[in-house]
Amino acid sequence: MEKRFNIILVMLWGMAVSASAADTNAVLEAWLAGQAKIHSWSADFVQTRHLKTITQPLVSEGKLWFSAPCQFRWELGIPAKTIALRQTNSLFIIYPGRKRAEQYPLDKESTGPAKDALAIFEAGFPRSRKELDQNLHLVSMLESNGVWTVAFEPNSSNCRRFLPIIQVSFRSNDFSLVATELHFSEGSSVHTRFTNAVLNPLLDGGLFSPKLPADFIVNQPLSK
């Protein structure tokens, strides 16, 4: 379960000057106000994984599409080796080369790693302070070279056991998302930097539909 939890999370985010409490609150409120203007978003990304057991980091490229309030398509690798696809009530993790997929329920009663992982992904696109505070606890905010980096701690004790710190970086001038970084308890980290971002593009709804070929095997790990 721990390995699966980490896979889902990886799919789903110089000198610094500390901000005062008043500045911190003002910056957070401005960032959250900017999120309300995001109806859709797309970007390329480069993901860098640092593992304790490997000297050289693992670097992969990918593409992300997001549609408010909660749909996204996250493709890791070119061509995609893994796809994370969120619909209203389901999360699919798709492995095209292996012709396999995993489906996780996301109804109100569901709990577990998939639900926690989505809370982490959605840290980059919070819709309100209430929504943010439901999932994450603010640890620190630092500003450097026109970019704010906000560190959060998951509220979920289960999530926090594997992932103690999540960082979200955004530009100070327009509060657009720059990067996310996940720090795992066993010492590894995953840094994702976004480029070529497009605000409010017109997205085809089919992007968020799995459309799996007939020969794919679909498992539901949490039903076992």
C-alpha positions in Angstrom: 0.0 0.0 0.0 2.9 2.4 0.8 4.4 1.9 -2.7 1.0 2.5 -4.4 0.5 5.6 -2.2 3.8 7.1 -3.3 3.1 6.3 -7.0 -0.2 8.2 -6.8 1.4 11.2 -5.1 4.2 11.3 -7.6 1.6 11.4 -10.4 -0.6 13.9 -8.8 2.6 18.9 -7.4 19.3 31.0 -3.2 18.7 33.0 0.0 15.1 33.4 1.0 13.5 36.1 3.0 10.9 35.2 5.7 7.5 36.9 5.6 5.9 38.4 8.6 2.5 37.0 9.8 0.6 39.9 8.2 2.4 39.6 4.9 1.9 35.8 4.9 -1.9 36.2 5.3 -2.1 38.9 2.6 -0.1 36.8 0.1 -2.2 33.7 0.8 -5.4 35.6 0.4 -4.2 37.1 -2.9 -3.1 33.7 -4.2 -6.5 32.2 -3.3 -8.3 35.1 -5.0 -6.3 34.3 -8.1 -7.4 30.7 -8.1 -11.0 31.7 -8.4 -10.2 33.0 -11.9 -8.9 29.7 -13.0 -11.5 27.7 -15.0 -9.0 25.6 -16.9 -5.2 25.3 -17.1 -2.7 23.4 -19.1 1.1 23.2 -18.9 4.2 21.1 -19.8 6.3 20.0 -16.9 9.6 18.5 -16.0 9.6 16.1 -13.0 12.8 15.4 -11.1 12.9 12.5 -8.6 15.7 12.3 -6.0 15.9 8.8 -4.5 18.2 7.8 -1.6 19.3 4.7 -3.4 20.2 6.3 -6.7 23.0 8.9 -7.1 21.6 10.6 -10.3 18.1 12.0 -10.2 15.4 10.6 -12.4 14.0 13.2 -14.9 10.8 12.9 -16.9 8.8 15.3 -19.0 5.0 15.4 -19.1 1.8 17.3 -19.7 -1.0 18.4 -17.4 -4.5 19.6 -18.1 -6.8 20.9 -15.3 -10.5 21.8 -15.4 -12.1 23.4 -12.3 -13.2 22.4 -9.9 -11.6 19.0 -9.9 -10.9 17.3 -13.2 -7.4 16.7 -14.4 -5.3 14.7 -16.8 -1.6 14.1 -15.8 0.6 12.4 -18.4 4.1 11.4 -17.3 6.6 10.6 -20.1 6.6 11.4 -23.8 4.9 9.3 -25.0 2.9 8.8 -21.8 4.1 5.9 -19.7 1.6 6.7 -16.8 -1.6 8.7 -16.9 -3.5 9.9 -13.9 -7.0 10.9 -14.8 -9.5 12.3 -12.4 -13.3 12.4 -13.0 -15.9 13.5 -10.5 -16.2 10.2 -8.7 -13.2 8.2 -9.8 -9.4 8.4 -10.2 -7.8 6.3 -12.9 -4.1 5.4 -13.0 -3.4 4.1 -16.5 -0.3 2.3 -17.7 -0.6 2.3 -21.5 2.5 0.1 -22.2 1.3 -2.6 -19.8 -2.4 -2.3 -20.9 -3.5 -2.0 -17.3 -5.4 0.5 -15.3 -6.3 1.1 -11.6 -9.6 2.7 -10.6 -10.1 4.4 -7.2 -13.6 5.5 -6.0 -13.9 9.1 -4.9 -17.3 9.3 -3.4 -17.9 11.1 -0.1 -17.5 8.0 1.9 -14.2 6.9 0.3 -11.0 7.3 2.3 -7.4 6.1 1.9 -4.3 7.0 -0.3 -6.2 8.0 -3.4 -8.2 10.5 -1.5 -5.2 11.8 0.3 -3.2 12.1 -2.9 -5.9 14.2 -4.5 -5.8 16.6 -1.6 -2.1 17.0 -2.4 -2.6 17.6 -6.1 -5.4 20.1 -5.4 -3.0 22.1 -3.1 -1.8 23.8 -6.3 -5.4 24.9 -7.2 -7.3 25.7 -4.0 -10.7 27.3 -4.4 -10.9 28.9 -1.0 -9.1 29.3 2.3 -11.6 26.9 3.9 -10.9 24.2 1.3 -7.1 24.7 1.8 -7.3 24.5 5.6 -9.4 21.3 5.4 -6.5 19.4 3.8 -3.3 21.2 4.7 -1.6 23.1 7.5 0.6 26.1 6.6 4.2 25.6 7.9 6.2 28.4 6.2 6.3 30.9 3.4 9.5 32.2 1.7 10.0 34.6 -1.1 13.0 34.7 -3.4 13.5 36.2 -6.9 9.8 37.0 -7.4 8.6 33.5 -6.4 6.8 32.5 -3.2 7.3 29.0 -1.9 4.7 27.8 0.6 5.3 24.7 2.7 2.4 22.7 3.9 1.9 19.7 6.2 -1.0 17.3 5.4 -3.8 17.3 8.0 -4.3 13.5 7.4 -2.1 11.6 9.8 -2.0 8.7 7.3 -0.7 11.0 4.6 1.7 12.8 6.9 3.3 9.5 7.8 4.6 9.1 4.3 4.7 12.7 3.1 5.5 15.2 5.9 6.0 18.3 3.7 4.4 19.6 0.4 5.7 22.8 -1.2 3.9 25.0 -3.7 5.7 27.8 -5.6 3.9 30.6 -7.4 5.0 34.0 -8.9 4.5 37.0 -6.7 3.3 39.3 -9.5 0.4 37.2 -10.9 0.3 34.2 -8.4 0.6 31.7 -11.3 1.8 28.2 -10.4 5.6 27.6 -10.9 6.4 24.3 -9.2 5.5 21.8 -6.6 7.7 19.6 -4.5 6.9 16.6 -2.4 9.2 15.5 0.5 8.7 11.9 1.5 9.5 10.6 5.0 12.1 8.0 3.7 14.2 10.8 2.3 13.2 11.0 -1.4 11.7 14.0 -3.1 9.8 14.8 -6.3 10.1 18.3 -7.8 7.8 19.3 -10.7 8.4 22.5 -12.6 5.7 23.8 -15.0 6.4 25.7 -18.3 4.3 26.9 -21.2 1.3 27.3 -19.0 -2.0 28.4 -20.6 -4.7 30.0 -18.5 -8.3 29.1 -19.2 -7.8 27.2 -22.5 -10.8 25.6 -24.2 -10.4 21.9 -23.3 -12.1 19.0 -24.9 -14.1 17.1 -22.2 -12.9 13.9 -23.7 -9.5 14.6 -22.2 -10.9 13.5 -18.8 -12.5 10.3 -20.0 -10.4 7.0 -19.7 -11.5 5.6 -23.1 -9.6 2.3 -22.4 -9.2 -0.2 -25.2 -11.1 -3.5 -24.8 -7.8 -5.4 -24.1 -6.9 -3.3 -21.0 -7.2 -5.0 -17.6 -8.8 -2.7 -15.0 -8.2 -3.4 -11.3 -9.9 -1.8 -8.3 -7.2 -2.2 -5.6 -9.3 -0.7 -2.7 -12.1 -3.2 -3.3 -9.8 -6.1 -2.3 
